[in-house]
Amino acid sequence: MGGMVFSVVLTVHVLAGLGVVGLVLMQHGKGADMGAAFGSGASGSLFGSSGSANFLSRLTAVLAGVFFVTSLGLSYLAGAKSPAASSVMDGVVVPAAGQSVAPAQVPAAAPAADGSKSKDIPR
């Protein structure tokens, strides 16, 4: 059940992110209106000259809100999925104060069977 919810929220999150990127790329900046005055053809849009900015900006804001909510949901689900006690530092042994720790012993290399001179290289 938890894995399925995570997958659904992740799918909605990715689709919302792609939708925000697509909508931002479809919108034109404020400087694009000046180009339309000189006949560059940038004034022709799908939703009309003023309607496109309102519709696309509102849809972008809605998808950005969905993206934000799914981000929070994914972080909550990821935190609830893993136990709090699991850490990479759980297996580390900390010596007591004043106690020295001996370095790990490196085993000596066996002599090469093929007679190579690798044993003569200092380490």
N, CA, C and O atoms as a GROMACS GRO file, in nm:
protein
  492
    1MET      N    1   0.083  -0.119   0.000
    1MET     CA    2   0.000   0.000   0.000
    1MET      C    3   0.087   0.125   0.000
    1MET      O    4   0.064   0.217  -0.079
    2GLY      N    5   0.188   0.131   0.088
    2GLY     CA    6   0.274   0.248   0.098
    2GLY      C    7   0.356   0.269  -0.027
    2GLY      O    8   0.379   0.383  -0.069
    3GLY      N    9   0.401   0.158  -0.088
    3GLY     CA   10   0.479   0.168  -0.210
    3GLY      C   11   0.396   0.218  -0.328
    3GLY      O   12   0.446   0.289  -0.415
    4MET      N   13   0.268   0.180  -0.330
    4MET     CA   14   0.182   0.223  -0.438
    4MET      C   15   0.151   0.373  -0.426
    4MET      O   16   0.147   0.444  -0.526
    5VAL      N   17   0.128   0.420  -0.304
    5VAL     CA   18   0.102   0.563  -0.282
    5VAL      C   19   0.225   0.644  -0.322
    5VAL      O   20   0.213   0.749  -0.385
    6PHE      N   21   0.343   0.596  -0.285
    6PHE     CA   22   0.467   0.664  -0.320
    6PHE      C   23   0.481   0.673  -0.471
    6PHE      O   24   0.521   0.777  -0.524
    7SER      N   25   0.450   0.564  -0.541
    7SER     CA   26   0.461   0.563  -0.687
    7SER      C   27   0.363   0.660  -0.753
    7SER      O   28   0.398   0.728  -0.849
    8VAL      N   29   0.240   0.666  -0.701
    8VAL     CA   30   0.140   0.757  -0.757
    8VAL      C   31   0.182   0.901  -0.734
    8VAL      O   32   0.174   0.983  -0.825
    9VAL      N   33   0.226   0.934  -0.613
    9VAL     CA   34   0.268   1.071  -0.582
    9VAL      C   35   0.391   1.108  -0.665
    9VAL      O   36   0.402   1.221  -0.713
   10LEU      N   37   0.483   1.013  -0.683
   10LEU     CA   38   0.601   1.039  -0.765
   10LEU      C   39   0.564   1.064  -0.911
   10LEU      O   40   0.621   1.151  -0.976
   11THR      N   41   0.468   0.988  -0.963
   11THR     CA   42   0.422   1.008  -1.100
   11THR      C   43   0.357   1.144  -1.117
   11THR      O   44   0.385   1.215  -1.214
   12VAL      N   45   0.271   1.182  -1.024
   12VAL     CA   46   0.206   1.314  -1.030
   12VAL      C   47   0.312   1.424  -1.020
   12VAL      O   48   0.301   1.527  -1.086
   13HIS      N   49   0.413   1.403  -0.937
   13HIS     CA   50   0.521   1.501  -0.917
   13HIS      C   51   0.599   1.522  -1.047
   13HIS      O   52   0.625   1.636  -1.086
   14VAL      N   53   0.635   1.413  -1.113
   14VAL     CA   54   0.711   1.424  -1.238
   14VAL      C   55   0.626   1.490  -1.346
   14VAL      O   56   0.675   1.575  -1.420
   15LEU      N   57   0.498   1.453  -1.357
   15LEU     CA   58   0.411   1.513  -1.458
   15LEU      C   59   0.389   1.661  -1.431
   15LEU      O   60   0.384   1.741  -1.524
   16ALA      N   61   0.374   1.699  -1.303
   16ALA     CA   62   0.358   1.840  -1.270
   16ALA      C   63   0.484   1.918  -1.302
   16ALA      O   64   0.477   2.030  -1.353
   17GLY      N   65   0.600   1.860  -1.274
   17GLY     CA   66   0.726   1.927  -1.308
   17GLY      C   67   0.741   1.947  -1.458
   17GLY      O   68   0.781   2.055  -1.502
   18LEU      N   69   0.710   1.844  -1.535
   18LEU     CA   70   0.718   1.858  -1.681
   18LEU      C   71   0.615   1.959  -1.732
   18LEU      O   72   0.643   2.033  -1.826
   19GLY      N   73   0.497   1.962  -1.670
   19GLY     CA   74   0.395   2.059  -1.710
   19GLY      C   75   0.439   2.202  -1.681
   19GLY      O   76   0.415   2.291  -1.762
   20VAL      N   77   0.502   2.225  -1.566
   20VAL     CA   78   0.550   2.359  -1.533
   20VAL      C   79   0.657   2.402  -1.633
   20VAL      O   80   0.656   2.515  -1.681
   21VAL      N   81   0.748   2.313  -1.664
   21VAL     CA   82   0.854   2.346  -1.761
   21VAL      C   83   0.791   2.378  -1.897
   21VAL      O   84   0.828   2.478  -1.959
   22GLY      N   85   0.698   2.297  -1.943
   22GLY     CA   86   0.634   2.321  -2.071
   22GLY      C   87   0.557   2.452  -2.075
   22GLY      O   88   0.563   2.525  -2.173
   23LEU      N   89   0.483   2.481  -1.968
   23LEU     CA   90   0.405   2.604  -1.966
   23LEU      C   91   0.493   2.728  -1.959
   23LEU      O   92   0.462   2.830  -2.021
   24VAL      N   93   0.601   2.720  -1.885
   24VAL     CA   94   0.692   2.835  -1.878
   24VAL      C   95   0.756   2.859  -2.015
   24VAL      O   96   0.775   2.974  -2.056
   25LEU      N   97   0.789   2.752  -2.086
   25LEU     CA   98   0.848   2.769  -2.218
   25LEU      C   99   0.746   2.821  -2.321
   25LEU      O  100   0.785   2.887  -2.417
   26MET      N  101   0.619   2.792  -2.302
   26MET     CA  102   0.517   2.839  -2.395
   26MET      C  103   0.486   2.987  -2.377
   26MET      O  104   0.444   3.053  -2.472
   27GLN      N  105   0.506   3.040  -2.258
   27GLN     CA  106   0.474   3.180  -2.233
   27GLN      C  107   0.582   3.269  -2.294
   27GLN      O  108   0.698   3.230  -2.304
   28HIS      N  109   0.542   3.385  -2.332
   28HIS     CA  110   0.640   3.480  -2.384
   28HIS      C  111   0.659   3.592  -2.284
   28HIS      O  112   0.570   3.624  -2.206
   29GLY      N  113   0.776   3.648  -2.286
   29GLY     CA  114   0.810   3.753  -2.192
   29GLY      C  115   0.745   3.885  -2.227
   29GLY      O  116   0.680   3.898  -2.331
   30LYS      N  117   0.763   3.984  -2.141
   30LYS     CA  118   0.704   4.114  -2.163
   30LYS      C  119   0.767   4.185  -2.282
   30LYS      O  120   0.703   4.269  -2.344
   31GLY      N  121   0.890   4.153  -2.315
   31GLY     CA  122   0.957   4.216  -2.428
   31GLY      C  123   0.910   4.165  -2.562
   31GLY      O  124   0.943   4.225  -2.665
   32ALA      N  125   0.834   4.058  -2.566
   32ALA     CA  126   0.788   4.001  -2.694
   32ALA      C  127   0.680   4.088  -2.757
   32ALA      O  128   0.662   4.082  -2.879
   33ASP      N  129   0.610   4.169  -2.679
   33ASP     CA  130   0.506   4.255  -2.735
   33ASP      C  131   0.564   4.365  -2.823
   33ASP      O  132   0.499   4.409  -2.918
   34MET      N  133   0.683   4.410  -2.794
   34MET     CA  134   0.746   4.512  -2.875
   34MET      C  135   0.779   4.458  -3.014
   34MET      O  136   0.770   4.532  -3.113
   35GLY      N  137   0.815   4.332  -3.023
   35GLY     CA  138   0.843   4.272  -3.153
   35GLY      C  139   0.719   4.264  -3.240
   35GLY      O  140   0.728   4.272  -3.362
   36ALA      N  141   0.603   4.247  -3.177
   36ALA     CA  142   0.478   4.238  -3.253
   36ALA      C  143   0.443   4.373  -3.316
   36ALA      O  144   0.377   4.376  -3.419
   37ALA      N  145   0.486   4.482  -3.255
   37ALA     CA  146   0.455   4.615  -3.309
   37ALA      C  147   0.527   4.639  -3.441
   37ALA      O  148   0.480   4.718  -3.522
   38PHE      N  149   0.638   4.574  -3.464
   38PHE     CA  150   0.715   4.594  -3.586
   38PHE      C  151   0.692   4.483  -3.689
   38PHE      O  152   0.769   4.470  -3.784
   39GLY      N  153   0.588   4.403  -3.671
   39GLY     CA  154   0.549   4.308  -3.772
   39GLY      C  155   0.626   4.177  -3.772
   39GLY      O  156   0.640   4.115  -3.878
   40SER      N  157   0.674   4.134  -3.659
   40SER     CA  158   0.749   4.008  -3.657
   40SER      C  159   0.658   3.887  -3.650
   40SER      O  160   0.706   3.774  -3.663
   41GLY      N  161   0.530   3.906  -3.632
   41GLY     CA  162   0.437   3.795  -3.629
   41GLY      C  163   0.426   3.728  -3.495
   41GLY      O  164   0.366   3.621  -3.485
   42ALA      N  165   0.483   3.786  -3.390
   42ALA     CA  166   0.477   3.724  -3.257
   42ALA      C  167   0.345   3.749  -3.187
   42ALA      O  168   0.321   3.694  -3.080
   43SER      N  169   0.260   3.833  -3.247
   43SER     CA  170   0.135   3.865  -3.178
   43SER      C  171   0.031   3.756  -3.191
   43SER      O  172  -0.062   3.752  -3.110
   44GLY      N  173   0.042   3.668  -3.288
   44GLY     CA  174  -0.057   3.562  -3.305
   44GLY      C  175  -0.039   3.454  -3.201
   44GLY      O  176   0.064   3.387  -3.199
   45SER      N  177  -0.138   3.435  -3.116
   45SER     CA  178  -0.129   3.332  -3.014
   45SER      C  179  -0.257   3.251  -3.012
   45SER      O  180  -0.357   3.291  -3.071
   46LEU      N  181  -0.255   3.142  -2.946
   46LEU     CA  182  -0.366   3.048  -2.945
   46LEU      C  183  -0.487   3.104  -2.870
   46LEU      O  184  -0.601   3.080  -2.910
   47PHE      N  185  -0.464   3.177  -2.760
   47PHE     CA  186  -0.574   3.221  -2.675
   47PHE      C  187  -0.604   3.369  -2.691
   47PHE      O  188  -0.677   3.425  -2.609
   48GLY      N  189  -0.553   3.434  -2.791
   48GLY     CA  190  -0.573   3.577  -2.807
   48GLY      C  191  -0.459   3.654  -2.743
   48GLY      O  192  -0.371   3.595  -2.680
   49SER      N  193  -0.459   3.786  -2.759
   49SER     CA  194  -0.345   3.864  -2.714
   49SER      C  195  -0.340   3.878  -2.562
   49SER      O  196  -0.231   3.876  -2.506
   50SER      N  197  -0.454   3.891  -2.494
   50SER     CA  198  -0.449   3.908  -2.349
   50SER      C  199  -0.488   3.782  -2.274
   50SER      O  200  -0.447   3.762  -2.160
   51GLY      N  201  -0.568   3.697  -2.337
   51GLY     CA  202  -0.616   3.578  -2.267
   51GLY      C  203  -0.508   3.474  -2.243
   51GLY      O  204  -0.517   3.397  -2.147
   52SER      N  205  -0.407   3.472  -2.328
   52SER     CA  206  -0.306   3.368  -2.314
   52SER      C  207  -0.223   3.389  -2.188
   52SER      O  208  -0.188   3.292  -2.120
   53ALA      N  209  -0.192   3.513  -2.155
   53ALA     CA  210  -0.110   3.540  -2.038
   53ALA      C  211  -0.184   3.499  -1.910
   53ALA      O  212  -0.125   3.438  -1.821
   54ASN      N  213  -0.312   3.532  -1.902
   54ASN     CA  214  -0.388   3.499  -1.782
   54ASN      C  215  -0.406   3.348  -1.768
   54ASN      O  216  -0.383   3.292  -1.661
   55PHE      N  217  -0.446   3.283  -1.877
   55PHE     CA  218  -0.472   3.139  -1.870
   55PHE      C  219  -0.344   3.061  -1.840
   55PHE      O  220  -0.341   2.977  -1.751
   56LEU      N  221  -0.238   3.089  -1.915
   56LEU     CA  222  -0.113   3.015  -1.896
   56LEU      C  223  -0.049   3.045  -1.762
   56LEU      O  224   0.006   2.954  -1.699
   57SER      N  225  -0.054   3.168  -1.717
   57SER     CA  226   0.007   3.200  -1.588
   57SER      C  227  -0.071   3.138  -1.473
   57SER      O  228  -0.011   3.094  -1.374
   58ARG      N  229  -0.203   3.133  -1.485
   58ARG     CA  230  -0.282   3.068  -1.379
   58ARG      C  231  -0.258   2.916  -1.378
   58ARG      O  232  -0.246   2.856  -1.272
   59LEU      N  233  -0.253   2.857  -1.496
   59LEU     CA  234  -0.227   2.714  -1.504
   59LEU      C  235  -0.086   2.680  -1.453
   59LEU      O  236  -0.066   2.577  -1.389
   60THR      N  237   0.010   2.768  -1.482
   60THR     CA  238   0.146   2.748  -1.431
   60THR      C  239   0.147   2.756  -1.280
   60THR      O  240   0.215   2.676  -1.214
   61ALA      N  241   0.074   2.851  -1.224
   61ALA     CA  242   0.068   2.865  -1.078
   61ALA      C  243   0.003   2.743  -1.013
   61ALA      O  244   0.048   2.697  -0.907
   62VAL      N  245  -0.102   2.690  -1.075
   62VAL     CA  246  -0.168   2.571  -1.021
   62VAL      C  247  -0.072   2.452  -1.024
   62VAL      O  248  -0.061   2.379  -0.926
   63LEU      N  249  -0.004   2.432  -1.138
   63LEU     CA  250   0.089   2.319  -1.148
   63LEU      C  251   0.208   2.337  -1.055
   63LEU      O  252   0.260   2.239  -1.002
   64ALA      N  253   0.252   2.460  -1.034
   64ALA     CA  254   0.361   2.484  -0.939
   64ALA      C  255   0.316   2.450  -0.797
   64ALA      O  256   0.394   2.397  -0.719
   65GLY      N  257   0.191   2.480  -0.764
   65GLY     CA  258   0.137   2.443  -0.633
   65GLY      C  259   0.128   2.292  -0.616
   65GLY      O  260   0.160   2.239  -0.510
   66VAL      N  261   0.085   2.223  -0.722
   66VAL     CA  262   0.080   2.076  -0.718
   66VAL      C  263   0.220   2.019  -0.701
   66VAL      O  264   0.241   1.924  -0.626
   67PHE      N  265   0.316   2.078  -0.771
   67PHE     CA  266   0.456   2.033  -0.760
   67PHE      C  267   0.507   2.053  -0.617
   67PHE      O  268   0.574   1.965  -0.564
   68PHE      N  269   0.475   2.165  -0.557
   68PHE     CA  270   0.517   2.193  -0.420
   68PHE      C  271   0.455   2.094  -0.322
   68PHE      O  272   0.524   2.042  -0.234
   69VAL      N  273   0.326   2.069  -0.335
   69VAL     CA  274   0.257   1.977  -0.243
   69VAL      C  275   0.310   1.835  -0.260
   69VAL      O  276   0.329   1.764  -0.161
   70THR      N  277   0.333   1.792  -0.385
   70THR     CA  278   0.386   1.657  -0.404
   70THR      C  279   0.530   1.646  -0.355
   70THR      O  280   0.573   1.539  -0.313
   71SER      N  281   0.605   1.756  -0.360
   71SER     CA  282   0.741   1.755  -0.303
   71SER      C  283   0.736   1.730  -0.153
   71SER      O  284   0.811   1.648  -0.100
   72LEU      N  285   0.647   1.800  -0.086
   72LEU     CA  286   0.630   1.778   0.059
   72LEU      C  287   0.581   1.636   0.088
   72LEU      O  288   0.627   1.571   0.182
   73GLY      N  289   0.487   1.589   0.006
   73GLY     CA  290   0.436   1.453   0.025
   73GLY      C  291   0.542   1.347   0.005
   73GLY      O  292   0.548   1.249   0.080
   74LEU      N  293   0.626   1.365  -0.096
   74LEU     CA  294   0.734   1.268  -0.120
   74LEU      C  295   0.835   1.268  -0.007
   74LEU      O  296   0.884   1.162   0.032
   75SER      N  297   0.867   1.385   0.046
   75SER     CA  298   0.962   1.388   0.157
   75SER      C  299   0.903   1.322   0.281
   75SER      O  300   0.975   1.255   0.355
   76TYR      N  301   0.774   1.342   0.305
   76TYR     CA  302   0.710   1.276   0.419
   76TYR      C  303   0.706   1.125   0.400
   76TYR      O  304   0.738   1.049   0.492
   77LEU      N  305   0.668   1.080   0.280
   77LEU     CA  306   0.659   0.936   0.254
   77LEU      C  307   0.797   0.870   0.259
   77LEU      O  308   0.809   0.757   0.306
   78ALA      N  309   0.899   0.939   0.211
   78ALA     CA  310   1.034   0.883   0.215
   78ALA      C  311   1.084   0.873   0.360
   78ALA      O  312   1.153   0.778   0.394
   79GLY      N  313   1.049   0.971   0.443
   79GLY     CA  314   1.088   0.965   0.584
   79GLY      C  315   1.012   0.859   0.660
   79GLY      O  316   1.067   0.796   0.751
   80ALA      N  317   0.886   0.838   0.625
   80ALA     CA  318   0.805   0.735   0.692
   80ALA      C  319   0.842   0.595   0.646
   80ALA      O  320   0.821   0.498   0.719
   81LYS      N  321   0.898   0.585   0.525
   81LYS     CA  322   0.932   0.454   0.470
   81LYS      C  323   1.053   0.392   0.540
   81LYS      O  324   1.054   0.272   0.567
   82SER      N  325   1.154   0.474   0.569
   82SER     CA  326   1.276   0.420   0.631
   82SER      C  327   1.271   0.441   0.782
   82SER      O  328   1.229   0.547   0.828
   83PRO      N  329   1.313   0.342   0.859
   83PRO     CA  330   1.312   0.359   1.004
   83PRO      C  331   1.413   0.465   1.047
   83PRO      O  332   1.517   0.482   0.984
   84ALA      N  333   1.380   0.536   1.154
   84ALA     CA  334   1.465   0.645   1.201
   84ALA      C  335   1.597   0.596   1.258
   84ALA      O  336   1.695   0.670   1.259
   85ALA      N  337   1.602   0.470   1.306
   85ALA     CA  338   1.723   0.420   1.369
   85ALA      C  339   1.830   0.377   1.271
   85ALA      O  340   1.944   0.355   1.310
   86SER      N  341   1.796   0.364   1.143
   86SER     CA  342   1.897   0.318   1.048
   86SER      C  343   1.981   0.436   1.004
   86SER      O  344   1.931   0.536   0.952
   87SER      N  345   2.109   0.424   1.025
   87SER     CA  346   2.203   0.528   0.989
   87SER      C  347   2.334   0.464   0.948
   87SER      O  348   2.364   0.352   0.987
   88VAL      N  349   2.411   0.535   0.868
   88VAL     CA  350   2.541   0.482   0.830
   88VAL      C  351   2.638   0.484   0.947
   88VAL      O  352   2.741   0.417   0.943
   89MET      N  353   2.608   0.560   1.050
   89MET     CA  354   2.697   0.572   1.165
   89MET      C  355   2.662   0.474   1.277
   89MET      O  356   2.727   0.475   1.382
   90ASP      N  357   2.560   0.389   1.257
   90ASP     CA  358   2.521   0.295   1.363
   90ASP      C  359   2.630   0.193   1.394
   90ASP      O  360   2.644   0.153   1.509
   91GLY      N  361   2.708   0.151   1.295
   91GLY     CA  362   2.809   0.048   1.316
   91GLY      C  363   2.944   0.101   1.359
   91GLY      O  364   3.036   0.022   1.377
   92VAL      N  365   2.959   0.231   1.378
   92VAL     CA  366   3.087   0.291   1.413
   92VAL      C  367   3.110   0.276   1.562
   92VAL      O  368   3.023   0.309   1.643
   93VAL      N  369   3.229   0.227   1.599
   93VAL     CA  370   3.265   0.213   1.740
   93VAL      C  371   3.351   0.334   1.777
   93VAL      O  372   3.455   0.358   1.717
   94VAL      N  373   3.306   0.408   1.877
   94VAL     CA  374   3.379   0.526   1.921
   94VAL      C  375   3.458   0.488   2.045
   94VAL      O  376   3.400   0.440   2.142
   95PRO      N  377   3.591   0.509   2.045
   95PRO     CA  378   3.672   0.475   2.163
   95PRO      C  379   3.643   0.572   2.277
   95PRO      O  380   3.602   0.686   2.256
   96ALA      N  381   3.664   0.523   2.398
   96ALA     CA  382   3.644   0.607   2.516
   96ALA      C  383   3.751   0.716   2.520
   96ALA      O  384   3.853   0.705   2.452
   97ALA      N  385   3.728   0.818   2.598
   97ALA     CA  386   3.822   0.930   2.608
   97ALA      C  387   3.956   0.880   2.662
   97ALA      O  388   3.960   0.807   2.761
   98GLY      N  389   4.064   0.920   2.598
   98GLY     CA  390   4.198   0.881   2.643
   98GLY      C  391   4.243   0.746   2.591
   98GLY      O  392   4.359   0.708   2.612
   99GLN      N  393   4.159   0.674   2.526
   99GLN     CA  394   4.193   0.543   2.474
   99GLN      C  395   4.243   0.557   2.330
   99GLN      O  396   4.177   0.621   2.249
  100SER      N  397   4.358   0.498   2.299
  100SER     CA  398   4.411   0.508   2.163
  100SER      C  399   4.362   0.390   2.080
  100SER      O  400   4.334   0.282   2.132
  101VAL      N  401   4.353   0.413   1.954
  101VAL     CA  402   4.308   0.311   1.862
  101VAL      C  403   4.424   0.272   1.772
  101VAL      O  404   4.486   0.359   1.710
  102ALA      N  405   4.456   0.142   1.766
  102ALA     CA  406   4.565   0.094   1.682
  102ALA      C  407   4.520   0.095   1.537
  102ALA      O  408   4.405   0.061   1.508
  103PRO      N  409   4.608   0.132   1.445
  103PRO     CA  410   4.568   0.128   1.303
  103PRO      C  411   4.547  -0.016   1.258
  103PRO      O  412   4.604  -0.110   1.314
  104ALA      N  413   4.466  -0.031   1.157
  104ALA     CA  414   4.436  -0.164   1.106
  104ALA      C  415   4.563  -0.225   1.045
  104ALA      O  416   4.640  -0.158   0.977
  105GLN      N  417   4.582  -0.352   1.071
  105GLN     CA  418   4.699  -0.422   1.019
  105GLN      C  419   4.673  -0.466   0.876
  105GLN      O  420   4.570  -0.527   0.846
  106VAL      N  421   4.767  -0.434   0.787
  106VAL     CA  422   4.756  -0.473   0.648
  106VAL      C  423   4.835  -0.602   0.631
  106VAL      O  424   4.953  -0.607   0.665
  107PRO      N  425   4.772  -0.708   0.580
  107PRO     CA  426   4.845  -0.834   0.564
  107PRO      C  427   4.955  -0.818   0.458
  107PRO      O  428   4.940  -0.746   0.360
  108ALA      N  429   5.066  -0.888   0.482
  108ALA     CA  430   5.177  -0.884   0.388
  108ALA      C  431   5.138  -0.955   0.259
  108ALA      O  432   5.067  -1.055   0.261
  109ALA      N  433   5.185  -0.903   0.148
  109ALA     CA  434   5.152  -0.961   0.019
  109ALA      C  435   5.231  -1.089  -0.001
  109ALA      O  436   5.348  -1.098   0.037
  110ALA      N  437   5.169  -1.187  -0.060
  110ALA     CA  438   5.236  -1.313  -0.091
  110ALA      C  439   5.328  -1.290  -0.210
  110ALA      O  440   5.298  -1.209  -0.297
  111PRO      N  441   5.441  -1.361  -0.214
  111PRO     CA  442   5.531  -1.343  -0.329
  111PRO      C  443   5.463  -1.385  -0.458
  111PRO      O  444   5.381  -1.477  -0.460
  112ALA      N  445   5.496  -1.315  -0.563
  112ALA     CA  446   5.435  -1.343  -0.693
  112ALA      C  447   5.479  -1.479  -0.743
  112ALA      O  448   5.597  -1.514  -0.737
  113ALA      N  449   5.382  -1.555  -0.792
  113ALA     CA  450   5.412  -1.691  -0.839
  113ALA      C  451   5.483  -1.691  -0.973
  113ALA      O  452   5.551  -1.788  -1.007
  114ASP      N  453   5.469  -1.582  -1.049
  114ASP     CA  454   5.529  -1.581  -1.182
  114ASP      C  455   5.671  -1.525  -1.185
  114ASP      O  456   5.731  -1.510  -1.291
  115GLY      N  457   5.725  -1.494  -1.067
  115GLY     CA  458   5.862  -1.444  -1.059
  115GLY      C  459   5.875  -1.297  -1.094
  115GLY      O  460   5.986  -1.252  -1.124
  116SER      N  461   5.766  -1.221  -1.090
  116SER     CA  462   5.775  -1.080  -1.123
  116SER      C  463   5.844  -1.004  -1.010
  116SER      O  464   5.860  -1.057  -0.900
  117LYS      N  465   5.884  -0.885  -1.037
  117LYS     CA  466   5.957  -0.802  -0.942
  117LYS      C  467   5.864  -0.712  -0.861
  117LYS      O  468   5.910  -0.616  -0.799
  118SER      N  469   5.736  -0.741  -0.859
  118SER     CA  470   5.645  -0.657  -0.785
  118SER      C  471   5.673  -0.653  -0.637
  118SER      O  472   5.636  -0.558  -0.568
  119LYS      N  473   5.739  -0.759  -0.586
  119LYS     CA  474   5.770  -0.761  -0.444
  119LYS      C  475   5.880  -0.663  -0.408
  119LYS      O  476   5.898  -0.630  -0.291
  120ASP      N  477   5.956  -0.613  -0.511
  120ASP     CA  478   6.064  -0.519  -0.487
  120ASP      C  479   6.018  -0.375  -0.479
  120ASP      O  480   6.096  -0.288  -0.441
  121ILE      N  481   5.893  -0.350  -0.514
  121ILE     CA  482   5.840  -0.213  -0.512
  121ILE      C  483   5.809  -0.176  -0.368
  121ILE      O  484   5.731  -0.246  -0.303
  122PRO      N  485   5.868  -0.066  -0.314
  122PRO     CA  486   5.840  -0.029  -0.175
  122PRO      C  487   5.697   0.023  -0.162
  122PRO      O  488   5.642   0.083  -0.255
  123ARG      N  489   5.639  -0.002  -0.047
  123ARG     CA  490   5.503   0.046  -0.021
  123ARG      C  491   5.504   0.165   0.067
  123ARG      O  492   5.398   0.218   0.100
   0.00000   0.00000   0.00000
